[in-house]
Amino acid sequence: MIDKKQWQAEQAQFNDTSRYNDIMDTPRHVSHAHLPMTGRDRAGQFAPFAALTGYHELLGKIAQRYANKKYPTGAEEQVIFDFFHQLPADGDVPLKLTYFNGENGYYDHYQGTLDHVNWAQQVAYFVDGPRIPLRNIRSVTRKEDNHGKGQRD
């Protein structure tokens, strides 16, 4: 809420046009060297600012999707990384895992055959197409292993 004193100060500052009396009736300058700019070109000058329209809403939606994610501790992360390091380098390993799906914002279960791990990107690639970031994996076991080896809670 604006108080009366502040309102009066703003009125005096922004409504006093007496400083501009000498130029108030001066005609608008029209260049003889340049063609007038079209309205479309004039609007185009401000297009870079419009590029950020909706950016905050997009960030809000992504943050909402990731609200359900439980971020692993360093030790939990290391268990998953060690599990993948112990797998054969040629891939073709059937796995069962639980991972955070960034598309829907929930944990999903997946069973499939590991093709390879890109250690630079820290992403597991599977034969039937999905790519799952290692940091999104909550638990993983070999498909034929039902004893929970390599699993974390």
N, C-alpha and C positions, 0 to 999 in steps of 0.2 A: 504494500500500500504506500503510495507516494504522499508525503506530507505537504502542507500548504506552502511552506517556505521553499521546498525543493521545486514545487510546481511553478512558483513565481520566478525562481531563478532560471528554470528552463524556458519559460515563456519570454523572459527578457533576452535570453541568449539566442534563441532560435527564431523568434518572431520579429526581431528588430532588423529591418532591411534598410535602415537609413544609411548604412555604410555603402550600399550599392546604388544610391540615387543617381550617381554620375553615369552609370551604365544601364540603368533600367530601360530607357527608351532607345538605346542603340540598336540598329537593325542587325539581324543575324548575319554573320559572315558567310559568304558563299564563295568557295574557291573557284578560280578560273583555270587553275592548273590541273585539278583532279575532278573526275566525274563523281557525282554524288553516290554514296554507298547505298546499295539496296537494303531493305529491311531484313532480308534473309542473311546477307553478309554481315550486317551489324549484329544480328542475333548469334551468328556463328562465332563471333569473337568471345562470347560468353559460354559456348558449348563445353569447354573443358571443366567448368564449374558444375555443369549439369551431370557430368559423368559420375559424380559421387552421390547423386540422388538415389536413395534406396539402400545405400551402403550400410548404414547403421541398422536398418531393418534386417538385412541379410545377416549381419553379424549376430544380431539377437536370435534369429532362427537357428543358426549354427550352434550358438551357445546353449540354446534350449535342447537341441539334439544331444549335445555332449554332457548335459546335466546328469545323466544316468551312469556315466562312465566312472568306474573306480580305477584310479591310476595306481599302477603297481609300485611297490617299493623297489629299491635297487636290488635287494636280495631276490624278490619274486621275479623280477625281470631277468636276473642272471640264471635262474632255474630254467626258464623258457629258452634263453639263448644257448645254455649248455645242452639242453635236450636236442636242439636243432644242430648244434655242432657235432654231436655224437652220431648223427644219422649218416648213412652212406652218401658220398659226394655225388653219385650218379642219380640220386633221387629215386623215383618210383617206389616210394614208401607210403603205404596206406595209413592215414592218420584220422583220429577223432579229436575234435577240438571245440572249445567254447571261446568265442571271440567277440569283441565289441564291434558292432556294425555301425560305422559312421553315417551310413545312408539313412537308417531308420532310428538310430539313437538307442538301440537295445542290444543285449547280448544274444547271439545266435549260436546254434550248434551246427557243426559242419563235419561231414565225413567225406574224405576224398584222398586222392593220391598226390603226394608232394612231387612236383617236377624238379624244382630247385629253389634255393634261397639266394637272393641277391643281398649279399652282406653290406655292400656300399649303401643301398637304400633301406636295408633291414626289412625286407619284404619277402614273404613266402609265396611262391607261385605254385599253383596246383594244375594238374593235367587238364581238368575240365574248365579251366579259365580263371577262377577267382584269384585275386591277389589280396593277401591279408598282411598288414603290417605286424611285425613280431611284437611290438609294444601293445597291440590290441588283443593279443592272445592271452586268455585268462587261464586256460588249462589245455593240455595236449597229451595224448597217449597214442601209441601205435594201435592200429585198429584191432589187431589180433591180441593185444595185451589188455587184459581186464583187471589187472592188479594195481592200476593207477601209477605206474612208473612214469616219471617225468611230469606228473600232474601237480598242479598247485591249486589251492583254493582261493 
